[in-house]
Amino acid sequence: MKLTRRTLLSSIGLSLGPAHAAQTLFDGRTLAGWHDPAKLKPAGDSWSVVDEAFEARREPNLLEDLVTVKAWLDFDLTFEWKLDPGGNSGIKYCLVQHHYFENTEPGWIHGRRVESRRFAPGTRGLVYIAALELQLIDDAAHPDALRGPDRRTGSLYGVLAPDQPARLRPGWNEGRLVRKADTVEHWINGHRLLQYQLSNPRVSARWQRNEKSKEDFRKAIAEPRPLALQNHGDSRAWFRRLNITA
């Protein structure tokens, strides 16, 4: 028998407590465990289940991310993902704020701020979640990735560049996102691309414009928060085999 720390402690009458088992976040068939946009008011059309994967639809009428029902503080998330050529997506965590916009055309570049999810007839809606984001993108083809390394796969989007370029495969890739206390890790295809501390001033810098933003960010990193899969709107993205240990 392999001698582990757990079996050694057990042999002398001590315990580490119950082992943490991975929990699946996706049954491969339904949106159970997630806030289904089609069941919200007004109903959204950003996400569906296709071939045992979540699919982010291109240019939906109501553009929004897919958000878990549960929330976590520390966690170890593993998942598989792929993008359309030239695609853009991400995993959002430490969700800070929700913003709502009415748009006259697809996407979120154009629009005016509104106060709720209810949008005027004839307009397109956007529910934008401001959060920390593990960027997942076509590094070679999407215009945003060409703006700098802090916008490429594995980065903390717009803040910290990965330590090395992601080694992406055609089709499905593997991802991992880990948070333990103040430390966060971004992994792609078995390689840790970024490790950083939430207390790094560069991380909180974008939420320093007023006291409310500062407080929202402080709560976001101190309290359990849901996770979100991003629909960027300009391309399709797929996610499957999502499992979390917490």
Buried (B, 14 or more C-beta within 10 A) or exposed (E): EEEEEEEEEEEEEEEEEEEEEEEEBBEEEEBEBBBBBEEEEEEBEBBBBEEEBBBBBBBBBBBBBBBBEBBBBEBBBBBBBBBBEBBBBBBBBBBBBBBBBBBEEBBBEEBEEBEEBEBEEEBBBBBBBBBBBBBBBBBEBBEBBEEEBBBBBBBBBBBBBBBEBBEBEEEEBBBBBBBEEEEBBBBBBEBBBBEBEBEBEEBBEBBEEEEEBEEBBEEBBEEEBBBBBBBBBBBBBBBBBBBBBB
